[in-house]
Amino acid sequence: MIKVSFDSIFKTVLKAVGVLMLLLLAGIFVTLVIDSLPAMKAAGFAFFTGTTWDPVFKEYGSLVFLVGTLLTSFLALAISLPFSLAIAIFLGEYFRSGLVSSFLKSAIELMAGIPSVIFGMWGLFVLVPLVRQVEMQFGVAPYGIGILTASLILAVMIIPYSASISSDVVNLVPADLKEAALSLGATRYEMIKKVVLPSARSGIFAGVLLSLGRAIGETMAVTMVIGNANILPTSIFSPANTMASIIANEFAEATDAVYISCLIEVGLLLMMVTLVISMIGRYIMHRMKI
Amino acid sequence: MESPVLRVENFSAHFGDNPVLKDINLSVQHNRVTALMGPSGCGKTTLIRCINRMHELIVDAGVEGSIYLHDEDLYKMNPIMVRKKIGMVFQRPNPFPTMSIYDNVVAGYNLNGIKIKREEKDRIVEESLRKAALWEEVRDRLHRKGSFLSGGQQQRLCIARALAMNPDILLMDEPTSALDPKATAHIEQLISELKNNVTILLVTHNIAQAARVSDFTAFLYLGDLVEFGTTEKLFTVPDDKRTEEYLSGKFG
């Protein structure tokens, strides 16, 4: 009898924790919606389509930030993908154990643990001068800061996420499939390209999705190198701004109620974008499942 | 008698310091089924994995002696070439889950980047599936993934995949050990039909299976080739006492 009641208590506790998580999420969402109501009233739909963000003249258009966020995130994803795939194949197929792989594995884990302000500082002191050199080569204004610099920093920051998930799934590809490919006369490269990667693709995609979510929400490092210019970017060298960094930058100085409310609405938009992207990702993953 | 397809000469294999095969001598005749039988751990799977040079993929594995495929020393050839000439069917059916049935059959060509015409591919797919007695069951679903196939059908798909490469010899590593009795009977019947055109080396731990389908049988025990001869002789008047004991169920 005692055992049964302990079991049911345990079950109730688990249930409560689960429900609490859902309530928390709902609570954050509801708070964001309520607090952005004044902004919705003031700016209306122009909030999503406007490209001018000028608190002095009470003009709040957040399209520039949406573009900035999506541009930096997807560019970062494109830059990081070859690297994380290479690491995944290296760790999951070529060096599954041994000194080299355990060293690399801990290095990747360590990289995921570096505070983003450190990445931002490194970006400011190392990447910005480098990008400035490149910009001078191309004959564009050598700001050094901007979309490209932010994307590069983001790429470095998200590699650990996609690389560690991808190398796990590459590692999980059944040995019989690999042996079947080898027994047909495939080289190791042909086996990886035509059997291992296709079998691991939905897992690799999951890793990519996780890292994309991380890139979209990243605030500090991006703020430090993106230039914080509230304009629509004209090239990948343009200074710009993202949703997360506008909130971080202006929240402290926002004095009137509508201004604060607009920043909260940007937060709501950021949450929705993350949600939509993860939903699209889940749908694609579901379609890809074998 | 014509010259054998495959000759194993004074062949030994080991993992690190641990010998798995000791001085094996064996030959496989053209268009016959040769069975390798013996209790678990006797080295029979290692022997066929040495023939298509898969054994060496394991760290610490090594071999001595030679294996000849039509007078060509397999251990002096590029292992990739060896595996193109020697087909293999594994214990558990392992069709590629990301490929359609059609692509599974021609996987050997696709994997090796061999470009062949569409009509040629169609012909190879139909011919191989017919040889593997699977054509009638899947002809309308060739471009669907093979995941809806039963275990026995999947194994026949793997046989078709190996046959599509026109191998000089087909290695089968306990091909029915993961299948139910009905599917097993089907595969055994298929092996008997295939031997008109294909040379087969079959590993089995099932004594009755060796007796049913093979023309020659080799009995391996603890890494030694105890006895090798026609199946009829080995099962009726074995030379070695250990063979007799194994056949009568004293061990194994």
Interface residues (C-beta under 8 A of the other chain):
Chain A: P174 D176 L177 E179 A180 A181 L182 S183 L184 G185 A186 T187 E190 M191 K194 V195 P198 S199 R201 I290
Chain B: N52 M54 L57 I80 M81 R83 K84 G87 M88 F90 R92 N94 P95 F96 P97 T98 M99 A107 G108 N110 L111 N112 G113 K145 S147 C158 R161 A162 M165
